[in-house]
Amino acid sequence: MNEILASISIETLLHFVEQKFTEIGVERAEHKARIAELLKQGVEENKRRDAENTKLKARIEELESENEFRDRITKVEQRQMLNNPKENNFLATVQFGCRSGTHVEKPLVDTSLPEKLIP
């Protein structure tokens, strides 16, 4: 081993070390560029996700507002029916029967007519 080292001149060894140092510098620059690219992609992805989250939050607020409005209307309708049950009986049966998915007791078409006249 000492013989091999002895046969290599200092200039050759310096040249080899400089070459390796240059290669390492190039690799380092490539890695830095790749890291910068990945960071940029991460920032862009975060911005896109933040924008999407903002839109979704606005949509949630809109839907919650609509639900609150529907709840208020339902309460008003229920109060009106309680205050005047005879006048609103048929309307209440149709409205709440359709809303809740239950069967409406009174048919909407007069079935006593001959079938030819029923649309």
Secondary structure as GFF3:
##gff-version 3
##sequence-region A 1 119
A	DSSP	alpha_helix	2	7	.	.	.	ID=ss1
A	DSSP	alpha_helix	10	83	.	.	.	ID=ss2
A	DSSP	alpha_helix	89	100	.	.	.	ID=ss3
A	DSSP	three_ten_helix	115	117	.	.	.	ID=ss4
###
